Amino acid sequence: MPRPGTAGWSDGRPGEAAMPEEAIGRRPGREEARRPPLAEVARGGTLNVAGAAVSAAATVGITVLVTRHFSKLAAGAFFTATSAFLIVETVASLGANVGLVYFIARLRSLGEERRIPAIVRAAFIPVVVASVVATAALLLLAGPLAHVLLTGHLGKGAVSPGSVAQALRALGITLPFAALLDLYLGASRGYREMRPTVVVDKMGRSLVQLAGVFIAATAGSTALLAPLWALPYIPAAAVAWLWMRRIRRKPGPRRATLPPLPPELAALLALATPARPSKTASSRTAQRQLANANPRGFWRFTTPRGVANLASITLQRIDIVLVAIMRGPAEAAVYTAATRFLVAGQLGNMAISMAAQPRFTELFSTGDRRNANVIYRVTTAWLILLTWPLYLLAVVYGPQVLAIFGRSYSAGAAVMVILGLTQLFATACGQVDMVLITTGRSSWSLANGLLAVGINIGADLILIPRYGITGAAIGWAVAIVISNLMPLGQLAAVFRLHPIGRATFVACALCAFCFGAVPLSIRALIGGGGISLAAGVAAGSVLYLAGLWRFSATLRLSAMPGLSFIGARRSRS
């Protein structure tokens, strides 16, 4: 799966996993380890799911608006420019948002809030400088970049290099605000506040971007597309800054009354109760971590994660840029439309990752591999339940799904099949990269990510000129498989961890039957039109809900973000 942008934390020493805020200075009491009220269990995960759902829906909506209201060349140029913007923004952010999450949470848990301002300054100053430099580079090089993207692919009615250059300049002006937005939201998560990320970024920015693209589409103006898409980063950064100021003014919590672990996994705590570390060990851990709580320690921790973040976004976006350069913006538009279902599929990935990551870190920090493996298997089953229906439907009904973008985008059906099948394998591996990082092997994760990016780019350079977007899909598919097989083998060989268990088998079988076998049978009987798609989704959903009810105990649904209501009702019945 695509690597989470804020994946696990470690202090950089091989074999040691950094303890999250929950694991330092306190242990959850026995009452906390038992199941809380069901409303509290579902609350945290529901917020993350809602934010990710809005963001995914807005992304798909933007793609639909652009592909239906503009030519393929204009749409491809827009998608390529925004992909390049996101890659450059990740470079300018330097991974500092991940470092802020970790250091602020760690210092607060140790009662050292006075050190936080120095860490914040250490993070912000280099990022501001880097983002301004990146903006200047985009402004100066926009013209040559536009020619690289369009040379050899211009035809009658095509967009001009000048218009693409103007789009790149508009994106470049907002780049510092996008980088600052990442920093403010990362700092707020360090204070254990997820609401700014969900409300300001996932919901607010995404919806305003959708509204801006709608205005540009209604006006029929390609010149407005990029500016109106990028403009929301400015108010979002301002709101995030104000929200961050409000959070910092709140009195810090006492160490004895820190909030409990994420409620999404409270029902699993009975299966994972590691031994309490000694006071001497806790004191040594605190002293070691405080010794690194300075600007030098911050960047030593952050730099590898910045490279990992760059590898992650490159893996997700570089195909679009390479397709545009080698095959033209029109094919890049088709490729972008065909891969948008992957964005929606990351909804489940994000929700499960946010819920599970802190608990994995605590279990590995105390050496409790047995119970970490139990949670790894259960969360893998959850990930399959949330994502396999989408991927299977994309494989079965690829041309019908692509019809929402316009008839001329049906050429992307092969891309949907290739990447849909690949994602079935990737999600069956679970949160494998995040689990590897929480064991303390972040350097292994970085090496795996760089290897995957290298394979992806190499395969693209060979396959795209000959096979077009199908070649790009094959290259990305190979990279996804490698990025999952490598950490999967490392976890199995070193820690004897793997995602295969009874819950995993049940989730795979249930999804494969409801959204694979059933839709295929319906398509064979009545054809592959819109009626077949609706019938397949309806029949599969009914059987799916029945299966979830039947196997709710095996799948631990009472603790699952987004589906906890099924397990709760089942347990009361």
PyMOL commands that set and color helices and strands:
alter all, ss='L'
color gray80, all
select helices_A, chain A and resi 21-23+30-33+38-69+72-93+96-109+113-150+161-190+195-219+222-230+233-249+255-257+263-271+279-291+295-327+329-338+340-365+369-396+398-405+407-428+432-438+442-467+469-495+502-526+530-550+557-559+564-572
alter helices_A, ss='H'
color red, helices_A
deselect
rebuild
show_as cartoon
